[in-house]
Amino acid sequence: MSRGFVKEGDQEEPIKIPPRAALPDAEVNYVTPKGKELLIEEKKSLEHQKKSLNLEDETEKRRELSFIDGKLGLLIQRLNTAHVINPKEQPPGEVRFGAIVDFKLNGVRQSFKIVGVDEANVKDHKIAFTSPIAKALTSKRVGDSFDFKLGDEVRPIEILKISY
C-alpha cells in the first residue's frame, strides 16, 4: 500500500537504538575475560527482557521488541568479534592490554586499567585501549617518563607501577 493512503496518526516514529561504545574500523575488539563475562550477562539480560515482555498495547509491544532486538543485534556482533586477552599472560614489566597502570600526569598520581571499549568506565578507573592515554601508555615500562600531547598541551607522564 502506498504511504499516501496511511493516516498521519498511524505512522510510528522510527526506533532509535543507542550505539555501543565506539570501536574504530579495522580495530580488533579486544576484551578482558571479565569484559567477555559482562557482555554475556548483558545478552542474557536482554533475552530475559524479551521473553518476559508483558505489554497489552500491540504497538508498544512491537516497538519494545524491536528496540530489544536491535540492542541484541549490536551486542551479538560485539560478542562474535570479541578477542579475549588474558591480562595474566601479558609481559609483567610492560604496559599492555589489561594492565593496571599507576602513573603521574602533571605530577598528579593516577591509576587506570586498560580494557576493551565496552568495559571502559572512567568512574571505575577503566579506560579503553583505543583512548589516546592508553595508546600513549602502551609498551612503556616502570620508570619511563615521556611527554603526552593532549590537544595543544604537552603534559609529562611518569610510569610508577604496572600490575595485572
ZAVEXRO-435240 format. One record per atom (N, C-alpha, C): residue number from 1; z, y, x; atom name. Coordinates in nm, 4 decimals. Layout:
residues N
   i       c3       c2       c1 at
 NUM        Z        Y        X CA
...
This chain:
residues 164
   i       c3       c2       c1 at
   1   0.0000  -0.1164   0.0848  N
   1   0.0000   0.0000   0.0000 CA
   1   0.0000   0.1238   0.0901  C
   2  -0.0742   0.2222   0.0505  N
   2  -0.0804   0.3480   0.1248 CA
   2   0.0519   0.4211   0.1134  C
   3   0.0930   0.4880   0.2205  N
   3   0.2181   0.5653   0.2194 CA
   3   0.2082   0.6818   0.1201  C
   4   0.0880   0.7171   0.0800  N
   4   0.0691   0.8257  -0.0149 CA
   4   0.1217   0.7928  -0.1533  C
   5   0.1426   0.6619  -0.1814  N
   5   0.1900   0.6205  -0.3124 CA
   5   0.3390   0.5875  -0.3141  C
   6   0.4089   0.6219  -0.2077  N
   6   0.5526   0.5950  -0.1992 CA
   6   0.6275   0.7244  -0.2256  C
   7   0.7303   0.7154  -0.3096  N
   7   0.8104   0.8338  -0.3368 CA
   7   0.8822   0.8780  -0.2107  C
   8   0.8957   1.0091  -0.1955  N
   8   0.9594   1.0650  -0.0767 CA
   8   1.1007   1.0115  -0.0586  C
   9   1.1752   0.9940  -0.1648  N
   9   1.3121   0.9442  -0.1574 CA
   9   1.3212   0.7985  -0.1161  C
  10   1.2101   0.7235  -0.1254  N
  10   1.2101   0.5821  -0.0893 CA
  10   1.1910   0.5598   0.0609  C
  11   1.1572   0.6646   0.1327  N
  11   1.1329   0.6489   0.2754 CA
  11   1.2651   0.6483   0.3511  C
  12   1.2785   0.5502   0.4416  N
  12   1.4008   0.5378   0.5200 CA
  12   1.3832   0.6056   0.6550  C
  13   1.4934   0.6583   0.7041  N
  13   1.4937   0.7119   0.8400 CA
  13   1.4805   0.5944   0.9358  C
  14   1.4054   0.6102   1.0450  N
  14   1.3965   0.5003   1.1408 CA
  14   1.5329   0.4750   1.2068  C
  15   1.5577   0.3503   1.2387  N
  15   1.6820   0.3112   1.3046 CA
  15   1.6752   0.3567   1.4504  C
  16   1.7808   0.4252   1.4961  N
  16   1.7863   0.4690   1.6350 CA
  16   1.8863   0.3815   1.7093  C
  17   1.8349   0.3055   1.8043  N
  17   1.9194   0.2160   1.8823 CA
  17   1.9480   0.2834   2.0156  C
  18   2.0753   0.3030   2.0471  N
  18   2.1074   0.3706   2.1730 CA
  18   2.0605   0.2868   2.2917  C
  19   2.0025   0.3518   2.3910  N
  19   1.9562   0.2758   2.5081 CA
  19   2.0748   0.2256   2.5899  C
  20   2.0517   0.1214   2.6659  N
  20   2.1545   0.0722   2.7580 CA
  20   2.1562   0.1637   2.8803  C
  21   2.2515   0.1442   2.9666  N
  21   2.2600   0.2226   3.0894 CA
  21   2.1280   0.2125   3.1650  C
  22   2.0863   0.3213   3.2247  N
  22   1.9567   0.3270   3.2908 CA
  22   1.9498   0.2334   3.4115  C
  23   1.8422   0.1582   3.4189  N
  23   1.8113   0.0741   3.5337 CA
  23   1.6683   0.1100   3.5730  C
  24   1.6520   0.1747   3.6884  N
  24   1.5172   0.2188   3.7267 CA
  24   1.4163   0.1039   3.7292  C
  25   1.2911   0.1362   3.6988  N
  25   1.1844   0.0368   3.7034 CA
  25   1.1801  -0.0278   3.8410  C
  26   1.1509  -0.1553   3.8438  N
  26   1.1386  -0.2348   3.9656 CA
  26   1.2715  -0.2530   4.0393  C
  27   1.3820  -0.2134   3.9785  N
  27   1.5148  -0.2331   4.0383 CA
  27   1.5700  -0.3653   3.9867  C
  28   1.6239  -0.4472   4.0768  N
  28   1.6842  -0.5741   4.0369 CA
  28   1.8122  -0.5438   3.9590  C
  29   1.8351  -0.6187   3.8530  N
  29   1.9526  -0.5995   3.7686 CA
  29   2.0707  -0.6776   3.8272  C
  30   2.1314  -0.6224   3.9332  N
  30   2.2469  -0.6874   3.9947 CA
  30   2.3681  -0.6724   3.9047  C
  31   2.4465  -0.7803   3.8941  N
  31   2.5710  -0.7776   3.8189 CA
  31   2.6761  -0.8556   3.8967  C
  32   2.8015  -0.8178   3.8772  N
  32   2.9112  -0.8957   3.9326 CA
  32   2.9368  -1.0127   3.8373  C
  33   3.0098  -1.1154   3.8818  N
  33   3.0440  -1.2228   3.7875 CA
  33   3.1168  -1.1676   3.6640  C
  34   3.2073  -1.0707   3.6829  N
  34   3.2779  -1.0088   3.5706 CA
  34   3.1794  -0.9330   3.4813  C
  35   3.0833  -0.8648   3.5425  N
  35   2.9819  -0.7928   3.4654 CA
  35   2.9010  -0.8866   3.3775  C
  36   2.8670  -1.0043   3.4296  N
  36   2.7929  -1.1034   3.3506 CA
  36   2.8791  -1.1511   3.2343  C
  37   3.0088  -1.1768   3.2609  N
  37   3.1007  -1.2179   3.1542 CA
  37   3.1063  -1.1132   3.0440  C
  38   3.1120  -0.9864   3.0831  N
  38   3.1183  -0.8786   2.9847 CA
  38   2.9922  -0.8738   2.8990  C
  39   2.8757  -0.8965   2.9603  N
  39   2.7504  -0.8987   2.8846 CA
  39   2.7500  -1.0148   2.7843  C
  40   2.7990  -1.1307   2.8277  N
  40   2.8045  -1.2476   2.7391 CA
  40   2.9012  -1.2224   2.6238  C
  41   3.0165  -1.1613   2.6540  N
  41   3.1134  -1.1275   2.5484 CA
  41   3.0531  -1.0287   2.4486  C
  42   2.9787  -0.9312   2.4996  N
  42   2.9143  -0.8334   2.4118 CA
  42   2.8134  -0.9019   2.3203  C
  43   2.7390  -0.9970   2.3754  N
  43   2.6409  -1.0708   2.2961 CA
  43   2.7102  -1.1499   2.1849  C
  44   2.8190  -1.2182   2.2197  N
  44   2.8937  -1.2947   2.1191 CA
  44   2.9471  -1.2025   2.0101  C
  45   2.9954  -1.0860   2.0490  N
  45   3.0490  -0.9899   1.9528 CA
  45   2.9401  -0.9421   1.8565  C
  46   2.8225  -0.9110   1.9101  N
  46   2.7117  -0.8660   1.8244 CA
  46   2.6659  -0.9781   1.7306  C
  47   2.6610  -1.1014   1.7822  N
  47   2.6216  -1.2149   1.6983 CA
  47   2.7239  -1.2363   1.5869  C
  48   2.8523  -1.2193   1.6201  N
  48   2.9578  -1.2321   1.5186 CA
  48   2.9442  -1.1217   1.4131  C
  49   2.9180  -0.9978   1.4586  N
  49   2.8985  -0.8871   1.3641 CA
  49   2.7841  -0.9184   1.2686  C
  50   2.6779  -0.9735   1.3249  N
  50   2.5600  -1.0041   1.2436 CA
  50   2.5919  -1.1100   1.1380  C
  51   2.6635  -1.2150   1.1784  N
  51   2.6978  -1.3234   1.0860 CA
  51   2.7965  -1.2785   0.9789  C
  52   2.8890  -1.1915   1.0161  N
  52   2.9940  -1.1522   0.9211 CA
  52   2.9615  -1.0243   0.8447  C
  53   2.8393  -0.9762   0.8581  N
  53   2.7997  -0.8544   0.7879 CA
  53   2.8070  -0.8779   0.6373  C
  54   2.8824  -0.7938   0.5697  N
  54   2.9039  -0.8129   0.4266 CA
  54   2.8838  -0.6798   0.3548  C
  55   2.7586  -0.6462   0.3334  N
  55   2.7262  -0.5233   0.2611 CA
  55   2.6506  -0.5593   0.1342  C
  56   2.6892  -0.4981   0.0243  N
  56   2.6229  -0.5264  -0.1025 CA
  56   2.4924  -0.4486  -0.1163  C
  57   2.4886  -0.3292  -0.0632  N
  57   2.3680  -0.2464  -0.0714 CA
  57   2.2619  -0.3061   0.0221  C
  58   2.1529  -0.3537  -0.0337  N
  58   2.0474  -0.4197   0.0436 CA
  58   1.9868  -0.3284   0.1508  C
  59   1.9702  -0.2014   0.1164  N
  59   1.9134  -0.1078   0.2133 CA
  59   2.0072  -0.0925   0.3325  C
  60   2.1356  -0.0743   0.3069  N
  60   2.2344  -0.0617   0.4148 CA
  60   2.2422  -0.1895   0.4964  C
  61   2.2372  -0.3032   0.4281  N
  61   2.2429  -0.4322   0.4971 CA
  61   2.1225  -0.4485   0.5894  C
  62   2.0042  -0.4160   0.5398  N
  62   1.8816  -0.4270   0.6180 CA
  62   1.8876  -0.3341   0.7399  C
  63   1.9365  -0.2123   0.7190  N
  63   1.9463  -0.1147   0.8283 CA
  63   2.0476  -0.1610   0.9336  C
  64   2.1611  -0.2110   0.8885  N
  64   2.2638  -0.2570   0.9820 CA
  64   2.2149  -0.3793   1.0603  C
  65   2.1483  -0.4721   0.9931  N
  65   2.0915  -0.5897   1.0613 CA
  65   1.9869  -0.5474   1.1636  C
  66   1.9053  -0.4516   1.1268  N
  66   1.8028  -0.4015   1.2182 CA
  66   1.8674  -0.3381   1.3417  C
  67   1.9745  -0.2637   1.3201  N
  67   2.0469  -0.1993   1.4295 CA
  67   2.1066  -0.3050   1.5238  C
  68   2.1739  -0.4042   1.4661  N
  68   2.2351  -0.5099   1.5467 CA
  68   2.1277  -0.5889   1.6212  C
  69   2.0179  -0.6224   1.5523  N
  69   1.9094  -0.6955   1.6177 CA
  69   1.8494  -0.6159   1.7334  C
  70   1.8366  -0.4853   1.7158  N
  70   1.7841  -0.4013   1.8226 CA
  70   1.8756  -0.4009   1.9432  C
  71   2.0067  -0.3874   1.9182  N
  71   2.1036  -0.3906   2.0284 CA
  71   2.1041  -0.5277   2.0961  C
  72   2.0952  -0.6336   2.0165  N
  72   2.0904  -0.7687   2.0725 CA
  72   1.9664  -0.7880   2.1593  C
  73   1.8539  -0.7364   2.1141  N
  73   1.7305  -0.7490   2.1916 CA
  73   1.7424  -0.6845   2.3283  C
  74   1.7976  -0.5644   2.3326  N
  74   1.8167  -0.4958   2.4616 CA
  74   1.9164  -0.5711   2.5490  C
  75   2.0213  -0.6213   2.4880  N
  75   2.1231  -0.6945   2.5627 CA
  75   2.0679  -0.8253   2.6189  C
  76   1.9941  -0.8981   2.5392  N
  76   1.9354  -1.0251   2.5851 CA
  76   1.8390  -1.0000   2.7006  C
  77   1.7649  -0.8913   2.6919  N
  77   1.6747  -0.8551   2.8017 CA
  77   1.7555  -0.8347   2.9307  C
  78   1.8694  -0.7654   2.9208  N
  78   1.9562  -0.7439   3.0378 CA
  78   2.0128  -0.8759   3.0898  C
  79   2.0567  -0.9611   2.9968  N
  79   2.1116  -1.0903   3.0385 CA
  79   2.0062  -1.1756   3.1084  C
  80   1.8850  -1.1744   3.0562  N
  80   1.7778  -1.2549   3.1148 CA
  80   1.7376  -1.2070   3.2538  C
  81   1.7604  -1.0800   3.2834  N
  81   1.7220  -1.0275   3.4150 CA
  81   1.8407  -1.0142   3.5097  C
  82   1.9608  -1.0518   3.4616  N
  82   2.0814  -1.0372   3.5438 CA
  82   2.0753  -1.1274   3.6671  C
  83   2.1038  -1.0682   3.7811  N
  83   2.1097  -1.1400   3.9085 CA
  83   2.2533  -1.1257   3.9602  C
  84   2.3316  -1.2336   3.9451  N
  84   2.4732  -1.2284   3.9803 CA
  84   2.4913  -1.2296   4.1317  C
  85   2.5692  -1.1334   4.1793  N
  85   2.6082  -1.1260   4.3197 CA
  85   2.7596  -1.1422   4.3240  C
  86   2.8055  -1.2450   4.3949  N
  86   2.9488  -1.2665   4.4076 CA
  86   3.0013  -1.1796   4.5217  C
  87   3.0870  -1.0835   4.4917  N
  87   3.1391  -0.9947   4.5966 CA
  87   3.2067  -1.0686   4.7117  C
  88   3.2662  -1.1847   4.6826  N
  88   3.3347  -1.2604   4.7872 CA
  88   3.2387  -1.3175   4.8907  C
  89   3.1091  -1.3179   4.8585  N
  89   3.0092  -1.3701   4.9523 CA
  89   2.9420  -1.2592   5.0337  C
  90   2.9874  -1.1369   5.0167  N
  90   2.9318  -1.0226   5.0892 CA
  90   2.9967  -1.0113   5.2274  C
  91   2.9267  -0.9492   5.3232  N
  91   2.9867  -0.9316   5.4563 CA
  91   3.1105  -0.8423   5.4473  C
  92   3.2271  -0.8917   5.4898  N
  92   3.3525  -0.8198   5.4657 CA
  92   3.3639  -0.6828   5.5339  C
  93   3.2970  -0.6616   5.6433  N
  93   3.3125  -0.5356   5.7149 CA
  93   3.2107  -0.4295   5.6798  C
  94   3.1329  -0.4542   5.5757  N
  94   3.0231  -0.3634   5.5418 CA
  94   3.0211  -0.3370   5.3922  C
  95   2.9867  -0.2153   5.3541  N
  95   2.9780  -0.1803   5.2119 CA
  95   2.8513  -0.2416   5.1540  C
  96   2.8706  -0.3262   5.0556  N
  96   2.7617  -0.3903   4.9812 CA
  96   2.7981  -0.3925   4.8334  C
  97   2.7097  -0.4475   4.7540  N
  97   2.7335  -0.4602   4.6102 CA
  97   2.8635  -0.5363   4.5875  C
  98   2.9475  -0.4842   4.4994  N
  98   3.0740  -0.5479   4.4668 CA
  98   3.1915  -0.4993   4.5496  C
  99   3.1650  -0.4163   4.6503  N
  99   3.2718  -0.3674   4.7378 CA
  99   3.3587  -0.2643   4.6669  C
 100   3.4854  -0.2660   4.7030  N
 100   3.5762  -0.1578   4.6659 CA
 100   3.5866  -0.0734   4.7915  C
 101   3.5456   0.0513   4.7827  N
 101   3.5380   0.1390   4.8988 CA
 101   3.6376   0.2533   4.8840  C
 102   3.7253   0.2645   4.9824  N
 102   3.8154   0.3796   4.9918 CA
 102   3.7528   0.4741   5.0932  C
 103   3.7400   0.6002   5.0559  N
 103   3.6757   0.6964   5.1445 CA
 103   3.7302   0.8355   5.1182  C
 104   3.7035   0.9228   5.2126  N
 104   3.7374   1.0638   5.1941 CA
 104   3.6075   1.1399   5.1741  C
 105   3.6049   1.2184   5.0682  N
 105   3.4910   1.3054   5.0388 CA
 105   3.5463   1.4464   5.0369  C
 106   3.5026   1.5284   5.1306  N
 106   3.5575   1.6644   5.1451 CA
 106   3.7088   1.6609   5.1669  C
 107   3.7566   1.5587   5.2360  N
 107   3.8987   1.5483   5.2659 CA
 107   3.9822   1.4904   5.1540  C
 108   3.9218   1.4600   5.0396  N
 108   3.9944   1.4046   4.9254 CA
 108   3.9712   1.2535   4.9206  C
 109   4.0796   1.1768   4.9201  N
 109   4.0694   1.0314   4.9175 CA
 109   4.0259   0.9837   4.7789  C
 110   3.9285   0.8927   4.7779  N
 110   3.8770   0.8354   4.6535 CA
 110   3.8538   0.6863   4.6738  C
 111   3.8434   0.6136   4.5649  N
 111   3.8164   0.4713   4.5707 CA
 111   3.7261   0.4334   4.4542  C
 112   3.6201   0.3603   4.4841  N
 112   3.5287   0.3132   4.3811 CA
 112   3.4854   0.1714   4.4116  C
 113   3.4566   0.0974   4.3053  N
 113   3.3957  -0.0347   4.3183 CA
 113   3.2487  -0.0189   4.2816  C
 114   3.1613  -0.0769   4.3613  N
 114   3.0169  -0.0686   4.3358 CA
 114   2.9768  -0.1890   4.2510  C
 115   2.9260  -0.1613   4.1295  N
 115   2.8975  -0.2650   4.0305 CA
 115   2.7589  -0.2436   3.9684  C
 116   2.7238  -0.3304   3.8743  N
 116   2.5981  -0.3182   3.8020 CA
 116   2.6006  -0.2015   3.7044  C
 117   2.4832  -0.1619   3.6576  N
 117   2.4719  -0.0441   3.5714 CA
 117   2.5460  -0.0594   3.4385  C
 118   2.5530  -0.1801   3.3849  N
 118   2.6205  -0.1998   3.2568 CA
 118   2.7725  -0.2035   3.2712  C
 119   2.8210  -0.2325   3.3896  N
 119   2.9651  -0.2423   3.4138 CA
 119   3.0240  -0.1093   3.4618  C
 120   2.9387  -0.0191   3.5066  N
 120   2.9856   0.1075   3.5638 CA
 120   3.0644   0.1890   3.4621  C
 121   3.1757   0.2473   3.5108  N
 121   3.2599   0.3327   3.4284 CA
 121   3.3458   0.4150   3.5241  C
 122   3.3154   0.5414   3.5368  N
 122   3.3835   0.6271   3.6340 CA
 122   3.5337   0.6313   3.6080  C
 123   3.5747   0.6290   3.4810  N
 123   3.7182   0.6301   3.4486 CA
 123   3.7904   0.5100   3.5085  C
 124   3.7195   0.3972   3.5198  N
 124   3.7761   0.2756   3.5782 CA
 124   3.7465   0.2647   3.7278  C
 125   3.6938   0.3717   3.7847  N
 125   3.6587   0.3764   3.9279 CA
 125   3.5521   0.2729   3.9631  C
 126   3.4546   0.2564   3.8739  N
 126   3.3425   0.1661   3.8963 CA
 126   3.2141   0.2473   3.8874  C
 127   3.1329   0.2423   3.9934  N
 127   3.0078   0.3174   3.9944 CA
 127   2.8900   0.2216   4.0092  C
 128   2.7792   0.2578   3.9479  N
 128   2.6580   0.1759   3.9538 CA
 128   2.5986   0.1792   4.0935  C
 129   2.5460   0.0649   4.1343  N
 129   2.4830   0.0551   4.2659 CA
 129   2.3617   0.1465   4.2788  C
 130   2.3115   0.1955   4.1665  N
 130   2.1953   0.2841   4.1676 CA
 130   2.2336   0.4306   4.1836  C
 131   2.3634   0.4606   4.1772  N
 131   2.4079   0.6003   4.1866 CA
 131   2.3897   0.6531   4.3296  C
 132   2.3677   0.7825   4.3440  N
 132   2.3478   0.8401   4.4775 CA
 132   2.4640   0.8125   4.5736  C
 133   2.5868   0.8205   4.5249  N
 133   2.7013   0.7978   4.6141 CA
 133   2.7075   0.6519   4.6581  C
 134   2.6785   0.5582   4.5668  N
 134   2.6781   0.4154   4.6026 CA
 134   2.5696   0.3876   4.7063  C
 135   2.4528   0.4465   4.6868  N
 135   2.3443   0.4276   4.7841 CA
 135   2.3823   0.4836   4.9205  C
 136   2.4521   0.5971   4.9210  N
 136   2.4943   0.6583   5.0474 CA
 136   2.5993   0.5727   5.1182  C
 137   2.6864   0.5076   5.0413  N
 137   2.7933   0.4258   5.0996 CA
 137   2.7440   0.2896   5.1491  C
 138   2.6394   0.2369   5.0850  N
 138   2.5904   0.1034   5.1175 CA
 138   2.5495   0.0932   5.2642  C
 139   2.5924  -0.0170   5.3249  N
 139   2.5692  -0.0559   5.4646 CA
 139   2.6586   0.0173   5.5654  C
 140   2.7480   0.1015   5.5167  N
 140   2.8423   0.1692   5.6065 CA
 140   2.9599   0.0773   5.6366  C
 141   3.0331   0.1115   5.7444  N
 141   3.1486   0.0334   5.7888 CA
 141   3.2719   0.1222   5.7960  C
 142   3.3889   0.0597   5.8039  N
 142   3.5137   0.1347   5.8173 CA
 142   3.5056   0.2230   5.9418  C
 143   3.5443   0.3487   5.9236  N
 143   3.5412   0.4446   6.0338 CA
 143   3.4142   0.5268   6.0392  C
 144   3.3097   0.4823   5.9697  N
 144   3.1848   0.5596   5.9686 CA
 144   3.2080   0.6928   5.8986  C
 145   3.1511   0.7976   5.9558  N
 145   3.1511   0.9311   5.8952 CA
 145   3.0063   0.9760   5.8853  C
 146   2.9734   1.0390   5.7750  N
 146   2.8364   1.0861   5.7564 CA
 146   2.8362   1.1982   5.6544  C
 147   2.7254   1.2684   5.6471  N
 147   2.7104   1.3772   5.5508 CA
 147   2.6386   1.3249   5.4270  C
 148   2.6933   1.3598   5.3120  N
 148   2.6357   1.3209   5.1837 CA
 148   2.5794   1.4451   5.1184  C
 149   2.4495   1.4423   5.0941  N
 149   2.3845   1.5567   5.0319 CA
 149   2.3951   1.5442   4.8807  C
 150   2.4555   1.6461   4.8208  N
 150   2.4744   1.6497   4.6766 CA
 150   2.4136   1.7800   4.6272  C
 151   2.2904   1.7710   4.5779  N
 151   2.2177   1.8923   4.5394 CA
 151   2.1912   1.9745   4.6631  C
 152   2.2325   2.1004   4.6608  N
 152   2.2142   2.1881   4.7763 CA
 152   2.3308   2.1795   4.8744  C
 153   2.4343   2.1078   4.8356  N
 153   2.5537   2.0984   4.9192 CA
 153   2.5499   1.9747   5.0077  C
 154   2.6140   1.9850   5.1220  N
 154   2.6327   1.8710   5.2111 CA
 154   2.7831   1.8517   5.2249  C
 155   2.8288   1.7302   5.1919  N
 155   2.9718   1.7021   5.1949 CA
 155   2.9997   1.5871   5.2917  C
 156   3.1040   1.6019   5.3746  N
 156   3.1373   1.4937   5.4690 CA
 156   3.2087   1.3778   5.3993  C
 157   3.1711   1.2565   5.4391  N
 157   3.2349   1.1344   5.3885 CA
 157   3.2827   1.0533   5.5091  C
 158   3.4019   0.9955   5.4957  N
 158   3.4550   0.9048   5.5972 CA
 158   3.5000   0.7767   5.5258  C
 159   3.4509   0.6619   5.5730  N
 159   3.4879   0.5336   5.5148 CA
 159   3.6249   0.4919   5.5709  C
 160   3.7212   0.4667   5.4805  N
 160   3.8571   0.4329   5.5214 CA
 160   3.8863   0.2836   5.5114  C
 161   3.8362   0.2197   5.4041  N
 161   3.8679   0.0786   5.3805 CA
 161   3.7593   0.0167   5.2941  C
 162   3.7308  -0.1099   5.3215  N
 162   3.6339  -0.1870   5.2408 CA
 162   3.7024  -0.3177   5.2029  C
 163   3.6995  -0.3506   5.0739  N
 163   3.7546  -0.4797   5.0311 CA
 163   3.6665  -0.5374   4.9205  C
 164   3.6827  -0.6662   4.9008  N
 164   3.6047  -0.7349   4.7973 CA
 164   3.6944  -0.8160   4.7073  C
